[in-house]
Amino acid sequence: MTEARMQPPRGPLREMATIAAHHAVHCVLPLTLRLRRRLARCGYERLLVAYRLDFLRRHRAHPEGVAYRLVDAQPVARGVQAYRLQAPPGVRHRGGDTLLVRWRNADDEVQAMLRTMGWRGDEPVRLRTASSAFAPGRRRTVDVATALREIVDFRAALELGAVQAVPGQPPGVLGAWPRLQPRSYSVSGIAPAPQGEVVEILVSTVEQTLRSVDGSAATWPGRCSGHLARLRPGIDELHGWPLAFPLALQPRPAAPLLVVATGIAAAGPLFELRHRPPQGPVWLVCGLRQFDAGQPFTRRLLEHAAAHPALRLDIALSRADAPPAGDLPPNVPPNVHLHGRCRVQDVLQAEAARFDAHFREGGDTVVIGHTSMGDDVRAWLRRAFVAGGQSADEAQAAALLVQLEQQLRVQYSLSGR
């Protein structure tokens, strides 16, 4: 017998108490967050609280998300699409914003899950629509197909091993499965228009292979990237919330700034730096797989470097050699430096003296990209503090790094597993 079956049904009083508790959370949470922001001693904690308050404000105004119309989608790099979305009139965006995108599971995946579990799509089920403390949702009665499509993240349930195809198992077990969580993308462009601003996000197309409960393996498009790929330009809408990102790219506008980013993770910072130019020098270390000066995204990097001669751009090529200096195309400016067969942390090591000078001048460092890259850069920073004499050993270097993170001199925006 499953855990969901063993749970007693909710009585009407308990149901009313749960609904009242959710309303109380919505009322009390903004007050506690504002108090927490006032009392926070850590700079990043203040940014995170501000982000959550911004989400609550946007969620109150648009509970289902702002309705964006898909204008078009164009490739900008291998496996990367640029989606242009038109917002309703009056919805404003700025450089440094993110778009928290709502997505849903594909119909063919929903039908496959129904067959696997032996459920009817029109069978009713009652469950909570969200499981986040910041969006506790409400309890709704929907059909199983709708729950699988719009509420439950059954891929996450498969990954956790929470899915068991037991004959006669009621669909009430869905209440214990994870909920769909919106996906955050950096805004990489904003174009004003009379009928509403057009914003751009860059999205990597990914695939995921999962083993079903019957032991068979299937490859599916990425959760949110797959949802975006199914949208039809000019017809379909995308729902999401524009939010100020919990990261201060320029916490001190006049201080030197080092941005370490991998792939299209540099798109948001690049747009923000162009939208709100910093007062101090900027050093950008960007990781790409290979170098193609004609590729649309690489062209953005080169055009930004050409427009800002004082900027230093180091490009780490993880899967290719650096072209000889004499073979570089004319659109590669002299402030761009290519490094072959290496990653961003290798570039930092090769430029350790430059980083040491950057740190001693009071520079800020922002790391954006995959979690594994962030872990590698953190480890490199600790070693660099020891090598540069800022710390006597690894323990002191770790404490110094924590202090810098609290002061917003070192920040991260990392995702992925």
C-alpha positions in Angstrom: 0.0 0.0 0.0 1.4 3.4 -0.9 2.0 6.3 1.5 -0.8 8.3 -0.3 -3.3 5.6 0.4 -2.4 5.4 4.1 -3.1 9.1 4.6 -6.6 9.8 5.9 -8.8 12.0 3.8 -9.0 15.6 4.7 -12.1 16.7 6.6 -13.8 20.0 5.8 -12.5 21.7 9.0 -8.9 20.6 8.2 -9.4 21.8 4.6 -10.6 25.2 5.8 -7.7 25.5 8.2 -5.2 24.8 5.4 -6.8 27.4 3.2 -6.7 30.0 6.0 -3.1 29.2 6.7 -2.2 29.8 3.0 -4.0 33.2 3.1 -2.1 34.0 6.3 1.2 33.2 4.6 0.4 35.6 1.8 -0.5 38.3 4.3 2.4 37.9 6.8 5.2 36.9 4.5 5.8 40.4 2.9 6.0 41.9 6.4 8.5 39.3 7.6 10.6 39.7 4.5 10.8 43.4 4.8 11.9 43.0 8.4 14.4 40.4 7.4 15.8 42.7 4.7 16.2 45.5 7.3 18.0 43.3 9.8 20.1 41.4 7.3 23.9 41.9 7.7 24.8 40.0 4.6 24.5 41.9 1.3 23.4 38.9 -0.7 20.7 38.1 1.7 19.3 41.6 1.2 19.3 41.0 -2.5 17.6 37.7 -2.2 14.9 39.1 0.0 14.3 41.9 -2.4 13.9 39.3 -5.2 11.3 37.4 -3.2 9.4 40.6 -2.4 9.5 41.5 -6.1 8.0 38.1 -7.0 5.2 38.5 -4.4 4.4 41.9 -5.8 4.3 40.6 -9.4 2.4 37.5 -8.4 -0.3 39.6 -6.7 -0.7 41.7 -9.9 -0.5 38.7 -12.2 -1.4 35.4 -10.4 -1.1 33.4 -13.6 1.9 35.3 -14.9 2.2 38.1 -17.4 0.9 37.0 -20.8 3.7 37.3 -23.4 3.0 36.7 -27.1 5.8 34.8 -28.9 7.0 37.0 -31.8 9.7 34.8 -33.2 12.5 32.4 -32.4 15.9 32.5 -34.1 19.1 30.4 -33.6 22.0 32.4 -32.2 24.5 29.6 -31.5 24.6 25.8 -31.8 21.6 24.5 -29.8 20.6 28.0 -28.6 17.5 29.9 -29.6 16.7 33.6 -29.1 13.0 34.0 -28.2 11.4 37.4 -28.7 8.3 37.9 -26.6 5.9 40.9 -26.6 4.7 42.0 -23.3 1.3 43.7 -22.7 1.2 47.5 -22.8 2.4 49.0 -19.5 4.7 46.1 -18.4 8.2 47.5 -18.2 11.6 45.8 -18.2 15.2 46.9 -17.7 18.7 45.6 -18.1 19.5 43.1 -15.4 16.0 41.7 -15.2 15.1 38.1 -15.5 12.0 36.4 -16.8 10.5 33.7 -14.5 8.8 31.5 -17.1 5.9 29.1 -16.5 6.0 25.9 -18.5 3.9 22.7 -18.7 4.5 19.1 -19.7 3.8 18.0 -23.3 0.6 16.2 -24.2 2.4 13.1 -25.5 4.4 12.8 -22.2 1.1 13.2 -20.3 -0.5 10.4 -22.3 2.5 8.2 -21.8 2.3 8.7 -18.0 -1.4 8.0 -18.0 -0.8 4.7 -19.8 2.0 3.8 -17.4 0.0 4.4 -14.3 -3.3 3.0 -15.7 -5.3 6.2 -15.0 -8.0 7.8 -17.0 -7.3 11.4 -18.1 -10.8 12.6 -17.1 -10.7 11.1 -13.6 -11.0 13.9 -10.9 -8.2 14.5 -8.4 -7.9 17.2 -5.7 -4.5 18.6 -4.9 -2.6 21.8 -4.1 -1.5 23.7 -7.1 2.0 24.7 -5.8 4.3 23.7 -3.0 6.5 26.8 -2.6 6.3 28.8 0.6 6.2 31.9 -1.7 3.4 30.6 -3.9 1.5 28.1 -1.7 -1.2 28.0 -4.3 -4.7 26.6 -3.5 -6.4 23.3 -3.5 -8.2 22.5 -6.7 -10.2 19.7 -8.1 -9.0 19.0 -11.7 -8.9 16.0 -14.0 -5.7 13.9 -13.9 -4.6 14.9 -17.4 -4.7 18.6 -16.4 -2.8 17.8 -13.1 -0.1 16.0 -15.1 0.1 18.7 -17.7 0.0 21.9 -15.6 0.7 21.1 -11.9 2.9 18.1 -11.3 6.5 17.6 -12.3 6.4 13.9 -13.0 9.9 13.9 -14.4 11.2 15.0 -11.0 9.1 12.3 -9.4 10.7 9.7 -11.7 14.1 11.0 -10.8 13.3 10.7 -7.1 11.9 7.2 -7.5 8.6 8.4 -6.2 6.6 6.9 -9.1 5.3 3.3 -8.6 2.9 1.7 -11.1 0.8 -0.2 -8.6 -2.4 -1.8 -10.1 -5.4 0.1 -8.8 -3.4 2.9 -7.3 -5.6 6.0 -7.0 -4.4 9.3 -8.7 -4.4 10.9 -5.2 -0.7 9.9 -5.1 -0.1 12.9 -7.3 -0.4 15.1 -4.2 2.9 13.8 -3.0 4.8 14.4 -6.2 6.9 17.6 -6.9 5.2 20.6 -8.5 6.2 22.4 -11.6 8.7 25.2 -10.8 9.1 28.2 -13.1 12.4 28.6 -14.9 14.4 31.8 -14.8 16.1 33.3 -17.9 18.1 36.5 -18.1 16.6 39.2 -20.3 19.2 39.7 -23.1 17.4 42.5 -25.1 14.6 45.0 -24.8 12.9 46.7 -27.8 10.3 49.4 -27.2 7.0 49.1 -29.2 3.7 50.9 -29.0 1.8 47.7 -28.4 4.2 46.5 -25.7 7.9 46.0 -25.1 9.5 43.1 -26.9 12.0 41.3 -24.7 14.5 38.6 -25.7 15.7 35.6 -23.8 18.3 33.0 -24.9 17.5 29.4 -24.3 19.7 26.3 -24.7 18.0 23.3 -26.2 18.6 20.3 -24.0 17.5 16.7 -23.9 16.9 14.5 -20.9 17.0 10.7 -20.7 14.9 9.2 -17.9 14.1 5.6 -17.0 10.3 4.9 -16.6 8.8 2.8 -13.9 8.6 -0.2 -16.3 12.4 0.0 -16.8 12.4 1.5 -20.3 14.4 4.6 -21.0 13.1 7.5 -23.0 14.7 10.8 -24.2 12.6 13.9 -23.9 13.2 17.6 -24.7 14.2 19.8 -21.8 11.4 20.8 -19.5 11.1 24.5 -20.2 13.1 24.6 -23.4 10.9 21.9 -24.8 7.8 23.9 -23.8 9.2 27.0 -25.6 10.0 25.0 -28.7 6.4 23.9 -29.0 5.1 27.5 -29.1 3.9 28.9 -32.4 5.1 32.4 -33.3 2.3 35.0 -33.6 -0.2 32.6 -32.1 0.8 31.2 -28.7 1.4 32.9 -25.4 4.0 32.4 -22.7 3.2 33.3 -19.1 5.9 34.5 -16.7 7.0 37.2 -14.3 9.6 39.9 -15.0 11.8 40.2 -11.9 14.8 42.2 -10.8 17.5 39.5 -10.5 19.0 38.8 -7.0 22.5 39.8 -8.1 24.1 43.3 -8.2 26.3 43.2 -11.3 27.7 46.5 -10.2 27.4 46.7 -6.4 29.9 49.6 -6.5 29.7 51.2 -10.0 33.2 52.8 -9.9 35.0 49.6 -8.7 36.8 47.3 -11.2 34.5 44.4 -12.3 35.4 40.9 -13.3 32.6 38.8 -14.8 33.2 35.1 -15.3 30.5 33.4 -17.4 30.0 30.3 -19.5 28.2 30.2 -22.9 25.0 32.1 -23.2 25.1 32.9 -19.4 27.0 36.0 -20.5 24.0 37.3 -22.5 22.2 38.9 -19.6 25.3 40.6 -18.1 26.4 41.7 -21.6 23.1 43.4 -22.1 23.1 45.0 -18.6 26.6 46.3 -19.2 25.5 47.9 -22.4 22.2 49.1 -20.9 23.9 50.6 -17.8 27.6 51.2 -18.5 29.9 50.9 -15.5 32.2 53.6 -14.4 35.2 51.4 -13.6 37.2 49.0 -15.8 35.6 45.7 -16.8 37.2 42.3 -17.4 35.0 39.6 -18.9 36.1 36.0 -19.0 33.7 33.9 -21.1 33.7 30.2 -21.9 32.6 29.0 -25.3 33.0 25.5 -27.0 34.6 26.9 -30.1 35.3 30.2 -31.9 33.2 31.3 -34.8 33.4 35.0 -35.4 30.3 34.9 -37.6 28.1 33.1 -35.0 25.4 35.6 -33.8 26.1 35.2 -30.1 29.9 35.4 -30.6 29.3 38.4 -32.8 27.6 40.1 -29.8 30.6 39.5 -27.6 33.0 40.9 -30.3 30.8 44.0 -31.0 30.6 44.8 -27.3 34.4 44.5 -27.0 34.8 46.7 -30.1 32.4 49.3 -28.6 34.3 49.4 -25.3 38.1 49.4 -26.0 38.9 49.6 -22.3 37.2 46.3 -21.7 39.3 43.1 -21.6 37.6 40.0 -23.0 39.2 36.6 -22.5 37.4 33.7 -24.3 38.1 30.2 -23.1 37.5 27.6 -25.9 36.8 24.3 -24.3 36.7 22.1 -27.4 38.9 23.9 -29.9 42.4 25.4 -30.4 42.7 29.2 -30.4 43.1 30.4 -34.0 46.6 31.9 -34.8 46.7 35.7 -34.4 47.3 36.1 -38.2 44.2 34.1 -39.0 41.7 36.1 -37.0 38.9 37.8 -38.9 38.9 41.6 -39.0 35.9 41.9 -36.6 38.0 40.6 -33.7 39.3 43.7 -31.8 42.7 43.8 -30.1 41.1 43.7 -26.6 39.9 40.2 -27.2 42.2 37.3 -26.2 41.5 33.7 -27.2 42.6 30.6 -25.1 42.4 27.2 -26.7 41.5 23.9 -25.0 40.8 25.3 -21.6 38.0 26.5 -19.3 37.4 29.8 -17.6 39.2 28.7 -14.4 42.2 27.9 -16.5 42.2 31.4 -17.9 42.0 32.8 -14.4 45.0 30.7 -13.5 47.0 31.9 -16.6 46.0 35.5 -15.6 46.6 35.1 -11.9 48.8 38.2 -11.7 46.0 40.2 -13.4 43.4 38.8 -10.9 45.7 39.6 -7.9 45.9 43.2 -9.1 42.1 43.3 -9.7 41.5 42.1 -6.1 44.1 44.5 -4.6 42.4 47.4 -6.4 39.1 46.5 -4.6 37.5 44.8 -7.6 34.2 42.9 -7.6 33.8 39.4 -9.1 30.6 37.9 -10.5 30.4 34.2 -11.5 27.6 33.1 -13.8 26.9 29.7 -15.3 26.7 26.1 -14.4 27.0 25.0 -10.7 30.0 22.8 -11.4 31.9 25.7 -13.0 31.0 27.9 -10.0 32.4 25.2 -7.6 35.6 25.1 -9.7 36.0 28.9 -9.6 35.3 29.0 -5.8 38.1 26.5 -5.3 40.4 28.5 -7.6 39.6 31.7 -5.7 40.6 30.1 -2.4 43.9 28.9 -3.9 44.5 32.4 -5.4 44.1 34.1 -2.0 46.8 31.8 -0.5 49.1 32.2 -3.5 48.6 36.0 -3.5 49.3 36.3 0.2 45.8 37.5 1.2 45.4 34.3 3.3 47.9 32.1 5.2 46.2 28.8 4.4 43.0 27.3 2.9 41.0 27.8 6.1 41.7 31.5 6.1 41.1 31.7 2.4 37.6 30.1 2.8 36.8 32.5 5.6 37.9 35.5 3.4 35.8 34.2 0.5 32.7 34.1 2.8 33.4 37.6 4.0 33.7 38.8 0.4 30.4 37.1 -0.5 28.6 38.8 2.3 30.0 42.2 1.2 28.9 41.4 -2.4 32.5 41.7 -3.7 32.1 38.1 -4.9 28.7 36.9 -6.2 27.3 33.9 -8.0 24.4 33.1 -10.3 24.6 29.3 -10.8 22.2 26.7 -12.0 22.2 23.1 -13.1 23.4 19.9 -11.4 
